[in-house]
Amino acid sequence: IPFPLGTVMPVFPPLAHAGGVVLLEALIGATGAVETTQVMRSAPPFDSAAENAARKWLFRPAYVTPRAAPRYVYLVFGFPAPVMGAVPAPRTPG
């Protein structure tokens, strides 16, 4: 089974006002690089951010004796809803 060695967090789209979850199917090649991605569960506008981040991941490839072999993995990217509103000022004793 491919194992992630290096991951990159996706960038939260600046125009997004809510959260979402994106499920990707990624083909991990014999070198451990992500060769292709496909959105399996979409959450616009987060799809492209999830795919861009996934393409930068690096995996330890799957091995089928005696060599590395391409395999599919499923990646879930969660985008929590941004905190809205003003942050209250700290109270000063007095």
N, C-alpha and C positions, 0 to 999 in steps of 0.2 A: 504494500500500500504506500503511495506517496506520502511523505511527511514534510510539513512546512519547516523550512530552515530560516527563511527571511520573509517577513510580511511588511506590508505598507498599509497604513490606515487610509481610508478614502476621505476625500475632501467633502465637507458638507456643502451642498450647493447654496450659494448666497440668496437665491430667490425662494428657497423652500421655507414654508411656514409651519409644517408639521413633520412628524417622523415617518419612518417607513422601514420595511425589510425587503431586501433583494436576495433571491436565491439564484446562484450561478452554477452552471455546469462548466468545468474547465478540463481541458485535455492537457495532462502533464506529460511532456515528452521524455525521451530516454536521457536527456541531459538535465532534467529537473526544471526546465523552463516551462512556463505556461504557453502553450502553442495556440489554443483557441479558447474562447469563452462564449457562452450562450446564456441569455437570461431565461430562467425557467419560471420565476415568479417576479413579475415586474412591480415596481413602485415608483412611477415617475414623480419627481425628476431625479431619482437616485440611481437609475440604471447605469448611466454612463460613468458616474463617479465610482460605482462598485466595479465595473469592468476595467476602468483605468487602473484602479488599485490592484486588482487581481492579476493583471498582466505584469506587474512588477514583482510579484511574489516569486520566491525560489523554493523548490522542493528537493528533498532527497527522493530520487525516482524509485518506482517500484521495481523489484527484481524478480525475474522469472529465470531460474537457474539456466545458464550461468551469467546472464546479462540483464541490463536495465531494459525496461519495456514501457511503452506509453500506456497510461491509464487515465480514466476519468475520475474526477473528484467533484464534490459538491461543496460550495462555499456559501455561507450565509453572512450577509453584511447588514447589521442593524444601524439605523440612523435615528437616535433618540430625538424627540421633539425639542427644539430650542427653548430655553427659558426666556419668557417674555416679561416685560414690565421693568420698572425701576428697582434697583437694589436699595433697600433702606439704609440710611446712614447709621453708623454705629452710635449708640447712646454714650454720652459722656456723663460720668457721675457728677452730681451737682446739686 
